Amino acid sequence: MELQQDSGVTEKAGQPAIETPEPGRRVERLPGVHLSLKVGNQLLLRMLCVDKRYEGKVVGLEPYSYCIVQVRLPQDTITRLGQNPGVVAQLNSSGTLFGFRTEVVNRVSVPAPLLFLSHPDSVERLVLRRTERVDVTIPCTVHGALGDHEVVLLDLAPAGCSFAARANLKSPLRNAQTGERLILRCDLGTGQSLTLPMILRRVEEQKGRITMGGQFVDLNEESTRQLLSYLQRMQGLLG
């Protein structure tokens, strides 16, 4: 067990934990009690000592005191944590992005690589969804650096979607990381293939199933028209 003694955070305290993704969206700053973490949450951690990002999973917590995150770090990053334990963390939960500044207050390597993160004094919140999503069940394909995969579209909105796929130990999708770019292709019943570029915002794995959430980016005019037309038709049918 290694106890961190120094807290030499190098970045300015006023620097935001969330960069607004596009004009017209406002980031709210709230007291830290508004951050509700759960075991199983996926966190994107930016270690300030090396300015690099890593994926972590919440495996334990003491509410409003600290959380325990399982994350593998290179030895170089571990060494530098003693001089600068500062972390900027992000959580994507149900279409809302939370960002907060925290510190590594302890670390263990056995039986698993775990970081103990302090509960933040404040948290930033950005609502990613602009409208309610429509629940769907549509076979699709996703294409990206990890190859081509068949998935099932679970819900859809003008700003993004979520989809799922079965996964075994050898599935390349298990290596997917938030921030990656993917292309989703599907037929919404119009006879035309709809192409939706996106950035992954959420990756969760449970019981042989991987669920991912993405934010659409760089949609062309035709894809935007098809998407909005489909959502309006579905919302009219479903009320």
NUVEXVO-536392 format. One record per atom (N, C-alpha, C): z, x, y; residue in three letters. Coordinates in steps of 0.05 Angstrom, whole numbers, padded with zeros to 5 digits, always signed. Layout:
BEGIN
ZXYala
...
END
This chain:
BEGIN
+00000+00017-00024met
+00000+00000+00000met
+00000+00018+00025met
-00018+00011+00044glu
-00020+00027+00068glu
-00014+00010+00092glu
+00007+00017+00106leu
+00014+00002+00130leu
+00001+00015+00154leu
-00012-00002+00170gln
-00025+00008+00194gln
-00005+00012+00217gln
-00005+00035+00229gln
+00015+00041+00250gln
+00003+00038+00278gln
-00023+00041+00280asp
-00035+00043+00307asp
-00051+00017+00312asp
-00054+00009+00336ser
-00070-00015+00343ser
-00089-00008+00366ser
-00102+00014+00364gly
-00119+00023+00386gly
-00146+00009+00387gly
-00146-00016+00393val
-00171-00031+00395val
-00187-00020+00419val
-00212-00013+00414thr
-00228+00000+00435thr
-00243-00020+00453thr
-00248-00044+00443glu
-00264-00062+00459glu
-00247-00077+00479glu
-00259-00086+00500lys
-00244-00101+00521lys
-00235-00128+00509lys
-00210-00135+00516ala
-00198-00159+00505ala
-00214-00184+00513ala
-00227-00182+00537gly
-00241-00206+00546gly
-00269-00210+00534gly
-00278-00191+00518gln
-00305-00193+00506gln
-00304-00216+00485gln
-00325-00234+00486pro
-00324-00257+00468pro
-00327-00250+00439pro
-00315-00266+00421ala
-00318-00263+00392ala
-00343-00277+00382ala
-00354-00295+00399ile
-00379-00309+00392ile
-00399-00305+00414ile
-00422-00296+00407glu
-00444-00295+00426glu
-00460-00321+00424glu
-00463-00335+00446thr
-00477-00361+00446thr
-00505-00357+00436thr
-00513-00371+00415pro
-00539-00367+00403pro
-00563-00375+00420pro
-00559-00394+00438glu
-00581-00403+00455glu
-00570-00417+00480glu
-00587-00419+00501pro
-00577-00431+00526pro
-00569-00460+00521pro
-00550-00469+00537gly
-00542-00497+00536gly
-00519-00503+00517gly
-00510-00483+00503arg
-00487-00487+00485arg
-00463-00472+00497arg
-00440-00485+00496arg
-00416-00475+00508arg
-00395-00467+00487arg
-00384-00443+00490val
-00363-00434+00472val
-00336-00442+00484val
-00320-00456+00468glu
-00293-00463+00477glu
-00273-00443+00468glu
-00253-00437+00485arg
-00231-00419+00477arg
-00206-00437+00474arg
-00194-00435+00450leu
-00172-00452+00443leu
-00148-00435+00434leu
-00124-00446+00435pro
-00101-00431+00423pro
-00105-00426+00393pro
-00093-00405+00383gly
-00097-00396+00356gly
-00089-00417+00335gly
-00072-00436+00342val
-00064-00457+00323val
-00087-00475+00314val
-00109-00474+00329his
-00132-00490+00323his
-00149-00478+00300his
-00143-00453+00292leu
-00157-00440+00270leu
-00144-00449+00244leu
-00159-00463+00228ser
-00148-00472+00202ser
-00164-00458+00180ser
-00151-00439+00168leu
-00163-00424+00146leu
-00154-00436+00119leu
-00172-00434+00099lys
-00166-00443+00072lys
-00173-00421+00052lys
-00159-00421+00030val
-00166-00402+00008val
-00194-00409-00001val
-00211-00388-00002gly
-00239-00392-00010gly
-00258-00390+00013gly
-00248-00392+00038asn
-00265-00389+00062asn
-00279-00362+00062asn
-00304-00361+00070gln
-00319-00336+00073gln
-00317-00328+00102gln
-00310-00303+00107leu
-00308-00292+00134leu
-00328-00269+00138leu
-00340-00268+00161leu
-00356-00246+00169leu
-00339-00228+00187leu
-00334-00203+00178leu
-00315-00186+00192leu
-00330-00163+00205leu
-00327-00159+00231arg
-00338-00136+00245arg
-00315-00117+00250arg
-00316-00094+00236met
-00294-00074+00239met
-00300-00057+00263met
-00283-00059+00283leu
-00288-00045+00309leu
-00288-00015+00306leu
-00275-00004+00286cys
-00273+00025+00283cys
-00300+00037+00277cys
-00318+00021+00265val
-00345+00032+00258val
-00367+00014+00269val
-00359-00010+00281asp
-00379-00029+00291asp
-00398-00037+00269asp
-00388-00044+00245lys
-00404-00053+00223lys
-00393-00079+00213lys
-00410-00095+00200arg
-00401-00122+00190arg
-00399-00122+00159arg
-00379-00137+00150tyr
-00375-00139+00121tyr
-00368-00168+00114tyr
-00375-00177+00090glu
-00368-00203+00081glu
-00341-00202+00067glu
-00323-00221+00073gly
-00297-00223+00060gly
-00291-00251+00051gly
-00272-00254+00033lys
-00264-00280+00023lys
-00234-00283+00026lys
-00225-00305+00037val
-00196-00311+00040val
-00185-00317+00013val
-00165-00302+00004val
-00153-00306-00022val
-00123-00313-00020val
-00112-00313+00004gly
-00085-00320+00008gly
-00078-00321+00037gly
-00057-00336+00044leu
-00050-00337+00073leu
-00021-00348+00076leu
-00010-00340+00098glu
+00015-00352+00108glu
+00008-00365+00135glu
+00007-00392+00135pro
-00004-00406+00159pro
+00008-00396+00185pro
-00009-00390+00204tyr
-00002-00382+00231tyr
+00012-00355+00232tyr
+00011-00340+00210ser
+00024-00313+00210ser
+00003-00292+00202ser
-00009-00295+00178tyr
-00029-00276+00169tyr
-00046-00288+00147tyr
-00069-00277+00142cys
-00086-00285+00119cys
-00093-00259+00103cys
-00099-00263+00078ile
-00106-00241+00060ile
-00135-00244+00053ile
-00151-00224+00058val
-00180-00225+00054val
-00188-00204+00034val
-00203-00212+00014gln
-00214-00193-00005gln
-00241-00183+00005gln
-00243-00157+00009val
-00268-00145+00020val
-00269-00116+00011val
-00292-00107+00003arg
-00296-00079-00004arg
-00307-00064+00020arg
-00293-00042+00027leu
-00301-00026+00050leu
-00308+00002+00041leu
-00327+00015+00053pro
-00333+00044+00047pro
-00309+00061+00055pro
-00306+00084+00042gln
-00284+00101+00048gln
-00282+00110+00077gln
-00306+00114+00089asp
-00306+00122+00117asp
-00293+00101+00135asp
-00299+00076+00130thr
-00287+00054+00145thr
-00257+00052+00141thr
-00249+00055+00116ile
-00220+00055+00109ile
-00205+00077+00124ile
-00217+00100+00125thr
-00204+00123+00139thr
-00201+00117+00169thr
-00220+00105+00181arg
-00219+00100+00210arg
-00202+00077+00218arg
-00195+00060+00198leu
-00177+00037+00205leu
-00151+00045+00216leu
-00141+00069+00208gly
-00115+00078+00218gly
-00115+00083+00248gly
-00139+00090+00259gln
-00141+00095+00288gln
-00148+00070+00303gln
-00162+00052+00290asn
-00171+00027+00304asn
-00172+00004+00284asn
-00151-00011+00281pro
-00150-00033+00261pro
-00162-00059+00271pro
-00175-00059+00295gly
-00185-00083+00307gly
-00208-00095+00291gly
-00209-00122+00289val
-00230-00136+00275val
-00238-00160+00291val
-00264-00166+00292val
-00274-00191+00302val
-00284-00207+00278val
-00272-00230+00273ala
-00279-00246+00250ala
-00293-00272+00258ala
-00311-00282+00240gln
-00324-00307+00245gln
-00322-00324+00220gln
-00318-00350+00224leu
-00317-00370+00202leu
-00335-00393+00209leu
-00354-00400+00190asn
-00371-00423+00193asn
-00359-00445+00176asn
-00350-00466+00189ser
-00337-00488+00175ser
-00348-00515+00184ser
-00363-00528+00165ser
-00373-00555+00170ser
-00389-00557+00196ser
-00406-00538+00200gly
-00424-00539+00224gly
-00411-00529+00249gly
-00387-00518+00248thr
-00374-00506+00271thr
-00368-00477+00266thr
-00375-00460+00285leu
-00370-00431+00283leu
-00345-00424+00298leu
-00326-00412+00284phe
-00302-00402+00297phe
-00303-00372+00298phe
-00295-00360+00320gly
-00293-00331+00323gly
-00266-00323+00335gly
-00255-00302+00325phe
-00229-00294+00334phe
-00225-00264+00331phe
-00208-00253+00348arg
-00201-00224+00347arg
-00175-00221+00332arg
-00173-00203+00313thr
-00149-00199+00297thr
-00146-00169+00291thr
-00126-00162+00276glu
-00121-00134+00268glu
-00113-00132+00239glu
-00121-00110+00227val
-00112-00105+00200val
-00083-00094+00202val
-00064-00110+00191val
-00036-00102+00193val
-00027-00089+00167val
-00043-00092+00146asn
-00036-00079+00120asn
-00061-00079+00103asn
-00061-00061+00083arg
-00083-00059+00064arg
-00073-00050+00037arg
-00084-00062+00016val
-00077-00053-00011val
-00104-00050-00026val
-00104-00033-00046ser
-00128-00028-00062ser
-00124-00036-00091ser
-00100-00042-00100val
-00094-00050-00127val
-00077-00075-00127val
-00085-00096-00142pro
-00106-00097-00162pro
-00134-00103-00151pro
-00136-00107-00125ala
-00162-00113-00113ala
-00161-00103-00084ala
-00184-00097-00072pro
-00184-00088-00044pro
-00179-00111-00025pro
-00155-00111-00013leu
-00146-00133+00003leu
-00138-00123+00031leu
-00145-00139+00051leu
-00137-00134+00079leu
-00118-00157+00087leu
-00097-00150+00101phe
-00079-00170+00113phe
-00085-00171+00143phe
-00095-00194+00152leu
-00103-00198+00180leu
-00083-00215+00195leu
-00075-00206+00219ser
-00057-00222+00235ser
-00070-00248+00245ser
-00054-00268+00249his
-00064-00293+00260his
-00070-00289+00290his
-00093-00299+00299pro
-00100-00294+00327pro
-00084-00311+00347pro
-00082-00301+00371asp
-00070-00316+00393asp
-00088-00338+00403asp
-00114-00333+00402ser
-00134-00352+00411ser
-00158-00351+00392ser
-00174-00373+00393val
-00198-00374+00376val
-00220-00387+00393val
-00245-00377+00389glu
-00268-00389+00402glu
-00283-00407+00383glu
-00293-00429+00394arg
-00306-00449+00377arg
-00333-00457+00388arg
-00353-00458+00371leu
-00380-00465+00378leu
-00390-00485+00358leu
-00397-00509+00367val
-00408-00529+00349val
-00438-00523+00345val
-00445-00518+00320leu
-00473-00511+00314leu
-00490-00536+00311leu
-00478-00557+00300arg
-00494-00581+00296arg
-00495-00598+00321arg
-00519-00606+00328arg
-00523-00623+00351arg
-00524-00653+00344arg
-00530-00658+00319thr
-00531-00686+00309thr
-00520-00686+00281thr
-00513-00710+00272glu
-00504-00713+00245glu
-00526-00707+00225glu
-00519-00694+00204arg
-00539-00687+00183arg
-00543-00711+00165arg
-00567-00712+00154val
-00574-00733+00135val
-00572-00722+00107val
-00557-00735+00089asp
-00554-00726+00062asp
-00580-00732+00047asp
-00590-00712+00032val
-00615-00714+00017val
-00612-00700-00010val
-00631-00704-00027thr
-00633-00689-00052thr
-00663-00684-00056thr
-00671-00661-00047ile
-00700-00654-00047ile
-00704-00627-00059ile
-00721-00624-00080pro
-00727-00597-00091pro
-00743-00581-00070pro
-00735-00556-00066cys
-00748-00539-00047cys
-00750-00510-00059cys
-00762-00493-00044thr
-00762-00464-00051thr
-00753-00449-00026thr
-00739-00427-00031val
-00732-00409-00009val
-00744-00381-00015val
-00753-00368+00006his
-00766-00342+00004his
-00752-00323+00023his
-00748-00298+00014gly
-00736-00278+00030gly
-00734-00251+00016gly
-00717-00234+00026ala
-00715-00207+00015ala
-00705-00207-00014ala
-00692-00228-00022leu
-00681-00230-00050leu
-00701-00244-00069leu
-00725-00250-00059gly
-00745-00262-00076gly
-00749-00291-00071gly
-00763-00305-00089asp
-00769-00333-00087asp
-00751-00348-00106asp
-00739-00371-00097his
-00721-00385-00114his
-00723-00415-00110his
-00721-00430-00131glu
-00720-00459-00129glu
-00692-00468-00123glu
-00689-00486-00104val
-00663-00496-00095val
-00665-00526-00091val
-00642-00539-00085val
-00642-00567-00079val
-00630-00570-00051val
-00646-00583-00034leu
-00637-00588-00006leu
-00615-00610-00007leu
-00592-00605+00005leu
-00570-00623+00004leu
-00567-00640+00030leu
-00572-00629+00053asp
-00571-00644+00077asp
-00589-00630+00098asp
-00595-00645+00119leu
-00616-00637+00137leu
-00610-00648+00165leu
-00614-00631+00185ala
-00610-00638+00213ala
-00631-00623+00230ala
-00635-00630+00255pro
-00654-00616+00272pro
-00647-00586+00275pro
-00621-00579+00273ala
-00613-00551+00278ala
-00610-00535+00252ala
-00608-00548+00229gly
-00604-00533+00205gly
-00602-00550+00180gly
-00593-00537+00158cys
-00592-00552+00133cys
-00573-00537+00114cys
-00567-00549+00091ser
-00554-00534+00069ser
-00568-00540+00043ser
-00567-00522+00025phe
-00581-00524-00001phe
-00565-00510-00022phe
-00571-00516-00047ala
-00555-00504-00069ala
-00574-00496-00092ala
-00564-00478-00108ala
-00578-00469-00132ala
-00558-00460-00153ala
-00567-00462-00178arg
-00550-00452-00200arg
-00552-00421-00199arg
-00530-00408-00208ala
-00530-00379-00207ala
-00514-00368-00230ala
-00525-00347-00243asn
-00510-00333-00263asn
-00504-00305-00252asn
-00493-00288-00269leu
-00484-00262-00260leu
-00508-00244-00251leu
-00532-00250-00261lys
-00555-00234-00254lys
-00572-00246-00231lys
-00563-00269-00220ser
-00579-00282-00200ser
-00580-00266-00174ser
-00603-00260-00163pro
-00605-00245-00138pro
-00592-00260-00115pro
-00590-00286-00116leu
-00579-00302-00095leu
-00549-00295-00090leu
-00536-00284-00111arg
-00508-00277-00108arg
-00504-00254-00088arg
-00526-00240-00081asn
-00525-00218-00062asn
-00532-00227-00033asn
-00537-00253-00029ala
-00544-00263-00003ala
-00521-00258+00017ala
-00528-00251+00042gln
-00509-00246+00063gln
-00515-00263+00087gln
-00494-00272+00101thr
-00498-00286+00126thr
-00513-00268+00145thr
-00530-00280+00161gly
-00546-00264+00180gly
-00574-00258+00170gly
-00578-00262+00144glu
-00605-00257+00132glu
-00624-00279+00140glu
-00649-00272+00142arg
-00670-00292+00148arg
-00683-00301+00122arg
-00687-00328+00121leu
-00701-00340+00098leu
-00721-00359+00108leu
-00739-00367+00090ile
-00759-00388+00096ile
-00756-00410+00075ile
-00751-00434+00083leu
-00749-00457+00065leu
-00774-00473+00066leu
-00785-00480+00043arg
-00809-00496+00041arg
-00804-00520+00024arg
-00812-00544+00033cys
-00808-00568+00018cys
-00827-00590+00027cys
-00829-00611+00012asp
-00846-00634+00018asp
-00827-00658+00024asp
-00829-00669+00048leu
-00811-00690+00055leu
-00824-00718+00051leu
-00843-00718+00033gly
-00856-00744+00026gly
-00880-00750+00043gly
-00889-00731+00059thr
-00913-00736+00076thr
-00938-00724+00063thr
-00935-00709+00041gly
-00958-00697+00028gly
-00964-00670+00040gly
-00949-00662+00061gln
-00953-00636+00074gln
-00928-00618+00069gln
-00932-00593+00064ser
-00910-00574+00060ser
-00898-00567+00087ser
-00872-00570+00089leu
-00857-00564+00113leu
-00845-00536+00111leu
-00850-00519+00130thr
-00839-00492+00130thr
-00818-00489+00151thr
-00794-00480+00143leu
-00771-00479+00161leu
-00758-00451+00160leu
-00765-00434+00179pro
-00750-00408+00180pro
-00722-00412+00188pro
-00703-00396+00177met
-00675-00400+00184met
-00660-00373+00181met
-00636-00374+00192ile
-00616-00352+00189ile
-00593-00363+00174ile
-00585-00349+00153leu
-00562-00358+00137leu
-00536-00356+00154leu
-00521-00378+00154arg
-00495-00379+00168arg
-00472-00382+00149arg
-00477-00391+00124arg
-00455-00395+00105arg
-00465-00391+00077arg
-00449-00376+00061val
-00456-00372+00032val
-00430-00376+00016val
-00430-00395-00002glu
-00407-00400-00019glu
-00415-00402-00048glu
-00399-00391-00065glu
-00404-00391-00094glu
-00380-00403-00108glu
-00385-00422-00126gln
-00364-00435-00141gln
-00374-00447-00166gln
-00363-00439-00189lys
-00369-00451-00215lys
-00399-00451-00221lys
-00411-00428-00218gly
-00439-00425-00225gly
-00459-00437-00206gly
-00450-00444-00182arg
-00468-00456-00163arg
-00464-00442-00136arg
-00486-00435-00123ile
-00486-00423-00097ile
-00495-00444-00076ile
-00479-00448-00055thr
-00487-00466-00034thr
-00490-00449-00008thr
-00512-00454+00006met
-00518-00439+00030met
-00523-00458+00053met
-00516-00450+00077gly
-00522-00465+00101gly
-00538-00447+00120gly
-00557-00458+00133gly
-00574-00443+00151gly
-00580-00456+00177gly
-00585-00440+00197gln
-00593-00450+00224gln
-00622-00444+00228gln
-00638-00465+00235phe
-00666-00461+00239phe
-00672-00444+00263phe
-00692-00427+00261val
-00701-00410+00284val
-00731-00409+00284val
-00742-00407+00308asp
-00771-00403+00312asp
-00788-00425+00299asp
-00779-00450+00300leu
-00795-00472+00289leu
-00820-00476+00307leu
-00843-00479+00295asn
-00867-00485+00311asn
-00868-00515+00318asn
-00886-00523+00334glu
-00887-00550+00344glu
-00892-00570+00321glu
-00909-00563+00303glu
-00916-00582+00281glu
-00892-00585+00262glu
-00878-00564+00255ser
-00855-00565+00238ser
-00833-00582+00251ser
-00829-00577+00277thr
-00809-00593+00292thr
-00815-00622+00292thr
-00841-00629+00296arg
-00849-00657+00296arg
-00844-00670+00268arg
-00852-00656+00247gln
-00848-00667+00220gln
-00818-00671+00214gln
-00802-00651+00221leu
-00774-00653+00216leu
-00761-00676+00230leu
-00766-00679+00256leu
-00754-00700+00272leu
-00764-00728+00263leu
-00789-00730+00256ser
-00800-00755+00246ser
-00786-00763+00220ser
-00782-00744+00202tyr
-00769-00751+00177tyr
-00740-00760+00182tyr
-00725-00745+00199leu
-00697-00752+00204leu
-00695-00779+00217leu
-00713-00786+00236gln
-00712-00812+00248gln
-00717-00834+00228gln
-00736-00829+00210arg
-00742-00849+00190arg
-00719-00853+00171arg
-00706-00832+00162met
-00683-00833+00144met
-00659-00847+00158met
-00654-00839+00183gln
-00631-00851+00197gln
-00636-00881+00202gln
-00661-00889+00205gly
-00667-00918+00208gly
-00662-00933+00182gly
-00669-00920+00159leu
-00665-00933+00133leu
-00636-00934+00125leu
-00621-00912+00132leu
-00593-00910+00123leu
-00573-00921+00143leu
-00583-00926+00168gly
-00565-00936+00188gly
-00547-00915+00199gly
END
